[in-house]
Amino acid sequence: MAPTSSNWSRTQRCTPTRVEQPTTEDEIVALVTAARTTGTKVKVVGARHSWSDIAMSDGVIVSLDRMQEVVEIDEQRGCVRVQAGIRLDRLNEALAAKGLALPILGSVCEQSLAGVMSTGTHGSSLVHGNIPSFVIGLRLVTGTGELVVIDEEHPLLNAARVGLGALGIITEVTIRVGPAFQLCETTEVLDFASALANMQAIARSAEYVKLWWLPHTSEVIVFRCERTSEPGEVSRLLRWVDRVIVNMLLFGLVLWLGRHWPGLIPAANGLVARTYLKPRCTVGRSDQILSLAMPPRHRETEYALPLDRAAEALSRTRALIESSGVRVNFITEVRFVKADDGWMSPASERDSCQLGAYMAQAPGIDGYFAGFEEQMKQLGGRPHWGKEFRASAKELREMYPRADAWAQKVRELDPDGVFRNPFLDRVLPAPRRRP
Ligand SMILES: Cc1cc2nc3c(=O)[nH]c(=O)nc-3n(C[C@H](O)[C@H](O)[C@H](O)COP(=O)(O)OP(=O)(O)OC[C@H]3O[C@@H](n4cnc5c(N)ncnc54)[C@H](O)[C@@H]3O)c2cc1C
């Protein structure tokens, strides 16, 4: 038996029977075929950066850490074919070397491409969809050990774009890329009320826009990124200082104090807001500007809401914090995602606001997340698959119009449930009974 393993935030744990690190597609086919014969459960994982238990299993864990190569860069078609275990930061470097870039990225780039695809990982833009919306092809080993090659015309593409690890093991991904670009990030501080009043205009005020609000403070910071021809680079040293000195040491200390003396949190948030959340302007390579240095360990829950509910959702979150008395020590983040066609994508068929409630371990966190989730469900929200949520299969079926069709595909591609884990058992809708 392999030792107990956990996710990045150390909030989910499992004890796999063994961990496999295949190096070829053939090995994966053999592994799945053998697992099916013996009734063994298999779970493929990426970087295990999900807060939900989506990547947990007490069966065999398959890691594609040894399958991270760039297979082909097709500059003519504007796409790249890579092995599915590749980390986003490695992909970014390979693309930059060829004068190319991904048009969208989330806050960090330590995850695997297959992992971000499978959970609907997103950045913040109403011009661009989430990362999986750029995927135009993949190779998938199904639960019967069959290899399915999916291209842009394949009927399974939209079911597989955000597949929750349920349809099979993705071995290769083809994703659209564009020419490399520089971004200029500017920030603006607004009072909470005017951020709410102008939310829809703010959402469309730049190619990339997001908002941060530190609970117990009265201001919101708006980050806008636009393309620029100005040169500029975020140095490795600055990145290191941000990660180690600012995030791990200083912010880590603030969080530790708040965990032991929660009464200090509002004052600490005020101090952080005054020192860090200031108007500024930074120029750099797109991936350096769109992603941030790794934050200290914390927990996250997040819902995708219809875009026009963004202000109400943020306002309800503030009301929840104030009425419950919980002291929240981390930012609340508002991001935007363009609609896409992924059946199980949280932005499926609607422009969305992604509202994230974040908090490092401190008293009241579970009640806060539960209350937040209730509010977001009332507003028509859909949970982020990689973050904490408790919504049931019944509720998820209401949220996703294609949930039944997707579950049917899962049963067809994995008839014996080789890839099932407690997460999938919980979220996958059961077949509808005939009347
Ligand atoms: C610090 C931090 C910042 C984050 N920022 C953002 C953000 O800005 N935006 C956002 O949307 N999310 C964000 N996330 C969430 C994160 O992007 C997702 O949870 C993502 O899935 C993690 O990728 P991973 O490689 O760690 O996948 P894992 O957590 O290891 O796995 C996630 C799912 O992918 C499946 N999977 C992995 N590899 C394969 C494969 N080869 N074939 C089939 N299925 C596979 C797994 O089975 C599982 O179902 C953040 C997470 C952290 C810790």
The ligand as an SDF file (V2000), in Angstrom:
LIG
                    3D

 53 58  0  0  0  0  0  0  0  0999 V2000
   -3.2600   27.9480   -5.4040 C   0  0  0  0  0  0  0  0  0  0  0  0
   -4.3280   27.5390   -6.3480 C   0  0  0  0  0  0  0  0  0  0  0  0
   -4.8210   28.4420   -7.2600 C   0  0  0  0  0  0  0  0  0  0  0  0
   -5.8530   28.0800   -8.1370 C   0  0  0  0  0  0  0  0  0  0  0  0
   -6.3120   29.0040   -9.0230 N   0  0  0  0  0  0  0  0  0  0  0  0
   -7.3570   28.7060   -9.8210 C   0  0  0  0  0  0  0  0  0  0  0  0
   -7.8620   29.6630  -10.7440 C   0  0  0  0  0  0  0  0  0  0  0  0
   -7.3330   30.7620  -10.8760 O   0  0  0  0  0  0  0  0  0  0  0  0
   -8.9420   29.3230  -11.4950 N   0  0  0  0  0  0  0  0  0  0  0  0
   -9.5590   28.1120  -11.3670 C   0  0  0  0  0  0  0  0  0  0  0  0
  -10.5460   27.8790  -12.0500 O   0  0  0  0  0  0  0  0  0  0  0  0
   -9.0650   27.1620  -10.5350 N   0  0  0  0  0  0  0  0  0  0  0  0
   -7.9940   27.4360   -9.7700 C   0  0  0  0  0  0  0  0  0  0  0  0
   -7.4840   26.4830   -8.9310 N   0  0  0  0  0  0  0  0  0  0  0  0
   -8.0690   25.1300   -8.9620 C   0  0  0  0  0  0  0  0  0  0  0  0
   -7.2600   24.2190   -9.8860 C   0  0  0  0  0  0  0  0  0  0  0  0
   -6.9240   24.8620  -11.0810 O   0  0  0  0  0  0  0  0  0  0  0  0
   -8.0550   22.9580  -10.2560 C   0  0  0  0  0  0  0  0  0  0  0  0
   -8.4840   22.3110   -9.1020 O   0  0  0  0  0  0  0  0  0  0  0  0
   -7.2390   22.0100  -11.1670 C   0  0  0  0  0  0  0  0  0  0  0  0
   -7.9750   20.8860  -11.4530 O   0  0  0  0  0  0  0  0  0  0  0  0
   -6.0090   21.5100  -10.5580 C   0  0  0  0  0  0  0  0  0  0  0  0
   -5.2660   20.8100  -11.5470 O   0  0  0  0  0  0  0  0  0  0  0  0
   -4.4320   19.5600  -11.1020 P   0  0  0  0  0  0  0  0  0  0  0  0
   -3.4600   19.2410  -12.1670 O   0  0  0  0  0  0  0  0  0  0  0  0
   -3.8960   19.7820   -9.7480 O   0  0  0  0  0  0  0  0  0  0  0  0
   -5.5800   18.4370  -11.0830 O   0  0  0  0  0  0  0  0  0  0  0  0
   -5.9760   17.4320   -9.9130 P   0  0  0  0  0  0  0  0  0  0  0  0
   -6.5070   18.2160   -8.7680 O   0  0  0  0  0  0  0  0  0  0  0  0
   -4.8690   16.4960   -9.6290 O   0  0  0  0  0  0  0  0  0  0  0  0
   -7.1650   16.6230  -10.6130 O   0  0  0  0  0  0  0  0  0  0  0  0
   -8.3580   17.2770  -10.9190 C   0  0  0  0  0  0  0  0  0  0  0  0
   -9.2160   16.3680  -11.8070 C   0  0  0  0  0  0  0  0  0  0  0  0
   -8.5590   16.1840  -13.0520 O   0  0  0  0  0  0  0  0  0  0  0  0
   -8.5440   14.8080  -13.3780 C   0  0  0  0  0  0  0  0  0  0  0  0
   -7.3830   14.5320  -14.1990 N   0  0  0  0  0  0  0  0  0  0  0  0
   -6.1000   14.8630  -13.9720 C   0  0  0  0  0  0  0  0  0  0  0  0
   -5.3270   14.3790  -14.9620 N   0  0  0  0  0  0  0  0  0  0  0  0
   -6.1470   13.7380  -15.8200 C   0  0  0  0  0  0  0  0  0  0  0  0
   -5.9400   13.0090  -17.0300 C   0  0  0  0  0  0  0  0  0  0  0  0
   -4.7360   12.8540  -17.5510 N   0  0  0  0  0  0  0  0  0  0  0  0
   -7.0260   12.4740  -17.6450 N   0  0  0  0  0  0  0  0  0  0  0  0
   -8.2710   12.6290  -17.1360 C   0  0  0  0  0  0  0  0  0  0  0  0
   -8.5020   13.2900  -15.9840 N   0  0  0  0  0  0  0  0  0  0  0  0
   -7.4570   13.8330  -15.3480 C   0  0  0  0  0  0  0  0  0  0  0  0
   -8.4860   14.1020  -12.0400 C   0  0  0  0  0  0  0  0  0  0  0  0
   -8.8920   12.7630  -12.1340 O   0  0  0  0  0  0  0  0  0  0  0  0
   -9.4570   14.9640  -11.2600 C   0  0  0  0  0  0  0  0  0  0  0  0
  -10.7500   14.5490  -11.5880 O   0  0  0  0  0  0  0  0  0  0  0  0
   -6.4110   26.7770   -8.0820 C   0  0  0  0  0  0  0  0  0  0  0  0
   -5.8760   25.8420   -7.1860 C   0  0  0  0  0  0  0  0  0  0  0  0
   -4.8520   26.2190   -6.3240 C   0  0  0  0  0  0  0  0  0  0  0  0
   -4.3150   25.2270   -5.3320 C   0  0  0  0  0  0  0  0  0  0  0  0
  1  2  1  0
  2  3  1  0
  2 52  2  0
  3  4  2  0
  4  5  1  0
  4 50  1  0
  5  6  2  0
  6  7  1  0
  6 13  1  0
  7  8  2  0
  7  9  1  0
  9 10  1  0
 10 11  2  0
 10 12  1  0
 12 13  2  0
 13 14  1  0
 14 15  1  0
 14 50  1  0
 15 16  1  0
 16 17  1  0
 16 18  1  0
 18 19  1  0
 18 20  1  0
 20 21  1  0
 20 22  1  0
 22 23  1  0
 23 24  1  0
 24 25  2  0
 24 26  1  0
 24 27  1  0
 27 28  1  0
 28 29  2  0
 28 30  1  0
 28 31  1  0
 31 32  1  0
 32 33  1  0
 33 34  1  0
 33 48  1  0
 34 35  1  0
 35 36  1  0
 35 46  1  0
 36 37  1  0
 36 45  1  0
 37 38  2  0
 38 39  1  0
 39 40  1  0
 39 45  2  0
 40 41  1  0
 40 42  2  0
 42 43  1  0
 43 44  2  0
 44 45  1  0
 46 47  1  0
 46 48  1  0
 48 49  1  0
 50 51  2  0
 51 52  1  0
 52 53  1  0
M  END
$$$$
